[in-house]
Amino acid sequence: MKKRKIPMRKCIACQENKPKKELIRIVRTPEGEVSIDLTGKKSGRGAYICNEISCFELAQKKKAFQNQLSVQVSDSVYEELKNQVREPGN
């Protein structure tokens, strides 16, 4: 039986390549809205981040979301993401 290829993505904070399923996707929709994409299938420009508080804080400090998505990211998106990262099992 043939092995399936696992899609890899790079965390915008720590720059580590990890399987796509282990990362959280942040997406900028064509309308310019920034949100968390739990399904990984929303249309728009995406950026991936590890499910760890340290990576989240590093990305916020480096303004990695603004650089990757080419849009200003509001504090509400940061709070939503911080809550998402803290939830166990995600």
C-alpha positions in Angstrom: 0.0 0.0 0.0 1.3 3.5 -0.9 2.0 6.0 1.8 0.2 9.3 1.7 2.3 12.5 1.6 1.7 14.7 4.6 1.4 18.4 3.7 3.9 20.5 5.6 3.6 24.2 6.5 6.0 26.7 8.2 5.1 28.5 11.4 5.4 32.2 10.9 6.9 32.7 14.4 9.4 29.9 15.0 10.0 29.1 11.3 9.7 25.3 11.9 8.1 23.0 9.3 5.3 20.9 10.8 2.4 18.9 9.5 -0.4 21.2 8.4 -2.9 19.5 10.9 -0.7 20.5 13.9 -0.8 24.2 13.0 -3.5 26.9 13.3 -4.4 28.8 10.1 -5.1 32.5 10.1 -6.7 33.8 6.9 -7.3 37.2 5.3 -10.4 36.9 3.2 -10.7 38.6 -0.2 -12.8 41.3 1.6 -9.8 42.1 3.9 -11.2 40.5 7.1 -8.8 38.5 9.3 -10.1 35.4 11.1 -9.1 32.0 12.4 -9.7 29.2 10.0 -10.3 26.0 11.9 -11.2 24.0 8.8 -8.2 25.1 6.8 -10.4 25.5 3.7 -11.5 29.2 3.8 -10.6 31.1 0.7 -8.0 33.8 1.1 -4.4 34.4 2.0 -3.3 32.1 4.9 -0.6 32.1 7.5 0.2 29.2 9.9 1.2 29.3 13.5 2.1 26.6 16.1 -0.5 25.8 18.8 1.9 27.1 21.5 1.7 30.3 23.5 5.4 31.0 23.0 5.0 31.0 19.2 1.9 33.2 19.5 3.7 35.8 21.6 6.7 35.8 19.3 4.5 36.3 16.2 2.7 39.2 18.0 6.0 40.8 19.0 7.5 40.4 15.4 4.2 41.6 13.8 4.4 38.4 11.7 0.6 38.4 11.0 0.7 41.9 9.5 3.7 41.0 7.4 2.4 37.7 6.1 -1.2 38.9 5.5 -0.4 42.4 4.3 -3.2 43.9 6.5 -3.5 45.4 10.0 -4.6 42.8 12.5 -6.9 44.0 15.3 -6.5 43.3 19.0 -9.8 41.2 18.9 -8.1 38.8 16.5 -5.1 38.5 18.8 -7.4 37.8 21.8 -9.4 35.2 19.8 -6.2 33.5 18.8 -4.8 33.6 22.3 -7.9 31.9 23.6 -7.7 29.3 20.8 -4.1 28.5 21.6 -4.9 28.1 25.3 -7.7 25.6 24.7 -6.4 22.0 25.4 -6.8 19.5 22.6 -6.5 22.0 19.7 
